[in-house]
Structure formats: structure tokens, C-alpha cells
């Protein structure tokens, strides 16, 4: 179900959750007054179907929208075919279990360039994602695959690449990680004008749907000339998050905004409060 407004939430269970599991996390997100949570399958999909259905029931009870972050161990441009096959299966399993949880958006990092030309990597990734999207549709798994914008120039996943995939493949739309865009550009992508340019490009390429059903990651970030180093809390970073919130409000963006700061709940609440004050 598409959100009717912009929802704010945490990457994984909030730090103050009584227990470190998804059901307790959903309850805590609701108590905090947030609207969404991303299920972190980043170390592997270890949730069974029974638990997934319990998660779904709790998310409906508490009116919390869910998404999934698939495992980190994905590289659709590996030179080893078995690693590509394993990567596809990790995304597929994340989508299958995530769908049982009621998650609509399945986020993942796609690939590394290695020594290959970016356009060649794009073609390989395109073909694999197209096949996976068709497989999910054939099996009635109703999700949106969300390639995430990445934080290093060595990684496939620039804004243009991921938006292009969204234009060319059904049931694929980008996950826009604004911290990664900032780090990938070595400190650019950090003003109202630049945030507005990104949102305008998404609307121009994907239509109003691109802004009405956005999925975003936001956090503070430490970076070098090589890109992302690690995530920080917002007030420990140079990310101009208030300007980002202003751009999101001006463009009437809807969807899910997931906070990946170390203090995931504190910064999610800070972003929500900043947005609501504009």
C-alpha cells in the first residue's frame, strides 16, 4: 500500500526497543510516533515464514510501514557465476520473506565495477534484474526492487544508473541514499539547490510516481576522496539535513524515509521534527 504522506522511521529496531527483534521494534517505532521501519536482513535472511506472518500482523496492528534491506553480500558483476547466482537468490529470498512481512520495498546494493566499463556493468545488471522482476511477478510476490545509490565511485549505483533502471524495468525504482550521494561526490550534493536538482531529475525521468513513492536513506556520514567511510549521527556530520527536509516538503515527496544513523531513533525523530517545523 502506497503511503499517503512522507513517513519517517528506523533502519532496524530502535535502540530503545525492549528486545532486539522485529516485532518488538515495530511496537517501539509506534510508541515513538514514527511511521516506518526497515527490516535488516543485511547478514542474511534468517527469518522464517511463521515469524514473517507475525511481523506482518504486528505492522498492521500498529500501522507501521515496513521495508527490507537485503544482505550486503550481493555483487551482480562478479567474475564468478556462482556468486552472481547466489546474489540473485539473496535478493529473491529477501523479497519473498519481506513480502510475507508486508514489506513493499526491497533495498540492496547491486554490484562493483571492478575493471569493467560502467555501461557494460549496466547491461549485465539490467538483464539480471529484468529476469528477477519477471520471476517475482510470475510468483505473485508484489514488491518493488530498490537498487540503492552507493557511497563509493568503485560501486555501481550512481543516481543516473539507478534512475535509469527504474525507467527501463517494471517494478524497479531507486532507493535514494542522500548520505551516499554526498559521500560519493566527496562533499557535494549537500545544498537545497542540489537536493532539489536530484528530486527534479527523479520527477522528470520517472514521473510524479517517482516522488509519490520514494524510498530514501538519510544519516550523517564520514567520507574521504574515495567516498563513504562510515555513518555518523546527523549533528556529528556536515550533512545539511534541514535543507534536505525543505526540499522534500517543497516537492511534496511521499514514501518512506529510513534513518541509518547510529542513533537511528533519535535522528529519525530529529528529521521528522525538522520536516514538520517547515
ABEGO torsion letter per residue (X at the ends): XBBABBBBBBBEBBAABABBBAAAAAAAAAAAGBABBBBBAAAEBABBAAAAAAAAAAAAAAGBBBBBBBBABBBAABABAAAAAAAAAAAAAAAAAAAAAGBABBBBBABBAEABBAAAAAAAAAAAAAAAAAAAAAAGBBBBBBBBBBABAABBGBAAAAAAAAAABBGBBBBBBAAAAAAAAGGBGABAAAAAAAAAAAAAAAEAAAAABBBBBBBBBBBBAAEBABBBBAAABABBAAAAAAAAAAAGBBEBBBBABABAAAAAAAAAAAAAAX
